[in-house]
Amino acid sequence: MKRGLVYFLLAIVFAGWLGTLIARDSGYVLVSYNGATLQTSLWIALALILIVVVAGYYLLRLIKIIGQSTGYFQTWRGERKRSRAEELTVKGLTFFQAGEFDRAERFLKDGAASFKTAAVNYIFAAQAAERQGKAEEREAYLRKAVGGDAAVRQAVAVAGAEMALARGEFKRALDQLQDAGANERTALLKSKALIGAKDWQGLADIMPQIRKAYSPDEYNQLQKEIARERLSAEAMTDDGLAIVFKKLPDEVRTDPDIIALYCSRLGSEKEAEVAIRTALKKRWNPDLLVQYGGLGVETLTHRLKAAEGWLKQHADDAALQLCLGELYEASGDKEKAKTAYQKSVDLADLPVANANLGRLIAFDGDYKLGTQHLLRALAK
């Protein structure tokens, strides 16, 4: 309060002093420019200069405030646009999840117009268009989604491949996956596309890459499926079959079903006999024994000798007795064949053994007993 009073008194003293100076001598100022003149007192000129300086100062402040207000407005407007885009995107994704693909497409497209991550909107919009069967719109959205970011290109490629797989366009899916990078998901998609395209050689080539994409059991089953398809290919020579079989993974090459298929496709009975006999030494298998017994007559003597040798360790094996029965019958020794078939029936009552035994018994004239065995075979 005292300080304010002091300032007020000082202002009065200064005004009095200034008034005295003006009254003593008003001064003289003349300004001339291009034939025009302006004449005034010194003090008025000084007052005008002071007014101009003060007015300029406040004008500059006003301009700065207006500029800041414009920046604030632009920031507010940008935030509003982003908020609106996020709202539209959330609604679009909600409708997509709910299965309302037409509304989802509209909201996602509108949200992408000012959304920083517009690529996500376009990818989901493409999927929404796909669900509606709108192929042109789908491709247009995918093109818009692709940018300079490698991660975005990969996401678009994966989305495109998934949609192509769903349509059954396996070649298209493989083309899309060329830009998808290498990871478990893309490997899984690529394997599905190759399976759909029945490109078994191509699938075999990438098996090491997709191992982590499958569980151990699934991976093993897929390997067997590839082996079955490749071994079943038409117009395969024995040499070609041998090359394919040799290149199979160990766990597949030793599988009894794969060995059985391989031997059934071979034209050479000798090669089939060697393959089955080798497999049986490594792993005893009833199905391979039955196949061994029915190979043919070219290797009959050798197979009969081998089968009789196995009796030392597997005399109680029903499949081996069935194999021996077929070998004895093929060699013309029907009595031994009936004995072997009977042992097989006694051990496991195998349908094939019953059928073969019934046929031989009926051939000998005992139709009643033969019919009983045949009926037992049919009942299994």
Order of alpha helices (4+ residues) and beta strands (2+ residues): alpha-beta-beta-alpha-alpha-alpha-alpha-alpha-alpha-alpha-alpha-alpha-alpha-alpha-alpha-alpha-alpha-alpha-alpha-alpha-alpha-alpha-alpha
